Each structure stands twice: as structure tokens, then as C-alpha cells.
Amino acid sequence: MDVVTVTVVFAAAGSMIGLALAWISVRLPGSRPRSGAHWPLRLSAFALAAAAIGAWAGLSQASVSATLLTAILGWMLLQIAVVDAEHFWLPDELTLPLAAAGLGAALLPGGTGLLNAAIGAAMGFAALWLLAFAYRRLRGRDGLGGGDPFLLAAGGAWVGWIGLPTVLLWSAAAGLSLVLARALMKKPLAGDDRLAFGVFLAVGIWMTWLFGPLGL
């Protein structure tokens, strides 16, 4: 299939998948029920976002199989980012399947290889777990959510250990962009404000998957 056909097919598929993601997002254990009045907007937003991810995957990849992998990653990250933004919570029901999918993708032709993916997952988890542990010991309170190490581990499974610094760089850039936008809107963040870091990690994983580690 040509690029235009693939892009249209994956955009259409994404719109349908987005509706399913919207339904799942409010039925995870611990999620808050949503008013029926919000459903049309929620469904539309998920459908449009998932369609855009499908189209982006179609335009950025050279084969149907690579497009499918990219779209799957994007749709899973979309679900994770929305749940974290709404609840400051990264459930294992979302992060562990993402990690498993990354390890599976590593085994496919052209993948990063299982060893590379496994090292990436281990290093990703260790990096944020140790950072959270050190912050808790120094400040006496949590600085990262318990699901963030699992999400970076999943990211490491997809992009390999060599992609982890780029994931964190993109994540930091996304977080700083939000801080700057809030400052420009005269709504600066206070020291005790919470940020859904999983959203920024999702951006970092997606951008690293699409464009590769910086400098390579």
C-alpha cells in the first residue's frame, strides 16, 4: 500500500480505537466516574487524538509492520498519559503491558534485540526508582509517583538502553514547556504543586521512538 492509503487506514482505525480507549479510561480500578454530559467531548477527543497518532505513524514509517508497531505504541501511551493527567496515577494494568509489548517488538526483524530491550527496561526502572528513593530520604516526602519507574522501564524496552537519555531529555523539555506556559499565563507553579510526570515520559518515549536517540 502507498503512504496515503496506509495513513488513511491507520487514522480511521485510530478513531475507532480512540473510542475504546475512552471507555477503558473510566473503567480502570480507581478511576473516577464521569458525568454523562462529558461523554461526547471525551469520546471525540480520544477519537481525534488516536486518529492523529495513527496518521502520524503512517506518515513516519516505511512499512505497514513498522506503522502498526508505532501506532500501537502511540495508542498505549495516549491511554497512559490521559490516566496520569487525570488521576496522577500510572496503573500496572497499563504500564506492564506496554513493557511486554516493547520486549515483543524487540524480537521482531529490525527490532532492538531482546538483550538491548531488557537492559533498557532494567536501567529505566532503576534510574527513576533510585531517584525517587534519594528524594524521599533527603526531603522526607515522595517526589515521583510509584508508577513512573515502571513507565520508564517500558520505554526502555521499546527504545533500548541507549535511548533512555533521549527519553529523559524530551520529557524534561516537555515539562519545562508546561512550566513556561503556566508562567506566561500568570499561573506559575508553586513548590508543592503536583505534575503528572507520566505525561512527559510518554512524550519522551514517543519522540525517541520516532526520531531515535539524539546524536545517532
N, C-alpha and C positions, 0 to 999 in steps of 0.2 A: 504494500500500500504506500501511496505517496504521503508526504508530510502533512498536507492539508487534510487528507482523509483520516489519517491517524489522529490528528489534533481534534478534528470534529468528533470522532468516535469517542475519544477519551474525555472530551469535555461533556458530551452527552451522558456518558457513563458516570462521570463525576457528579453531575447534577442529581442523578438517582441515588448514588452512594451518599451524597450530602444529606439527603432526606433520612437515610438510615442512621447516619452519624448523629443527626439532631435527635432522633428518637432514643438512641443509645445514651446520649449525653445526659439525659434527665432520668435515666433508669439505672445508673450505676449506684451501688450501695453508698449511701452518704450524700448523694446529690439532692439538692432542694427541688421540690415540685415547682412547676412553672404554671403561671396563670394561663388559662386557655386563650385569653386575649393576646398573649405574646406569641402564640404558636405560628401564625402566618409569617411574622417577621423573622422568627428563629429559623423556620424551615427555608425561607427564601435566602437568608444569609448563609446558611450551611450549604444550600444547593449552589449558590453563586460561587462561594469560596472553593468548594470541591470541584466545580466545573473549571474554574480558573487554574487550579492545580493540575487537573487532567490536561488542559490545553497547554500549560507551561511544560509539562512532561513531554507532550507530543512534539512541541517545537524544539525542545532542547536535546532530544535523544535521537540517535541514528537508526535504531532498530525498534521493532514492536516490543521485543522482550525487555529491552532497556527502558522503554517508555512505561511498560507495565510495572517494573520494579520501582521506578521513580514516582509513578502515580501512587502506588501502594504506600511508599514511604511518606509522601506528602499528605495523603488522606489520614494516615495514622497520626502524623504529627499535628494535623489540624485538630483532630479529636482531643489529643493530649493538651494542646495549647489552650483550647477553649475551656476544658475542665479546670485546668490550673488557674486560668484567668478568673473564672467564676468562683472557685472554691479554695484557691491556694492549696491545692491537693493534687498529687500525682499518684493515682491508684495503681497497684501492681497489675490489676486486670488490663491496663493499657501499656505500661512500660515493659513488662516481661514479654508479652507477645511481640512487641517492637524489637526487642533484643533477639528473640528467637528468629524472627524474620530476617534480621541482619545477618545472623550466623548462617541461615539458609542461603541467603543471597551470596554470601562469600564463597559458597561451594559451586556456584554456577559458573559456566565458562565466562571468563573475563572478570570474575569476582576477585576480591582482595585476597582470598585464601583463608581457610579456617583458622590457621595459626595466627595470622595477622589480625583477623577479626576478634579472636578470643583474647589476644593480648590487649587489643584496643578496649574491649569490654572491661577487662580486669583493671587496666590503668585508668579508664574513665571513672569507674566506681571508686577506686582507691583515692584518686585525686580529690574528688568532692567530699568523700567520707572523711578523709584526714583534715580537709579544710574546715568542715563543719565541727569536727571534734576539737580542733585547735581553737576555733572561735568560741565554742561553748566553755572550754576551760579558761580562756582569757577573759571573756565578757560575762560569763555566768548565765547566758541565755542562748537560745538557738539562733543561728544566723542563716541557715539553709533548711529547707524542708527535707523530710526523710526520703522523699521520692526523687530528689534531684540527682543523687549519685546513681540511682538506677536508670534515670533517663540518659545521663552522660555515658553510662555503660552501654546502653542500647545504641547511642550514637557512635561509640567506639566500634561496636560490632558492624555497623554499616560503613563507616569511613576508614576503619583501621586505626591503629595506634598513631600513625604518622599524621592523621587528620585531626587529632584531638586538639592541638594548639590552635588550629584554624577555627574549629568549632567554638572554642572559648573566646577567640578574638571577635568573631562575628557576634557572639552572644553579648560580649561587653559593649560592642558598638551599638547593638540594638537597645541595650539597657541605657546607655548614655544618651541615645537619641530620645528616648522617652523622658529622661530627666531634663534634657534641654527643652523639649517641647513643653513640659509642665512649667518650667521656669519662664518661657516666653509667654505662656498663658497666665502668668501671675499666680500659678498654683504649685509653688515649689514643694518638693518632698521634704518632710521632716525626718529626723533621725530615727524615729520609731515607726515610720510608715512601712507597710509591707509591699513587696514587689513579687509578682509571680515569676520567679526566675525560670521556671519551666518553659514559659513562653519564649524567652530569649534563647534558651538552649535549643528549642525546637527550630527557631530561625537559624541558629548556627549550624545545626545538623543538616538542615535543608540546603543552605547555601554551600556548605562544604561538599555535600554530595553532588550538587550541580556543577560547581566550578573547581572542585578539587582543593587540596591543601595549597595555601598560599606559598608561592615561590617554587612550585613544582609544575 
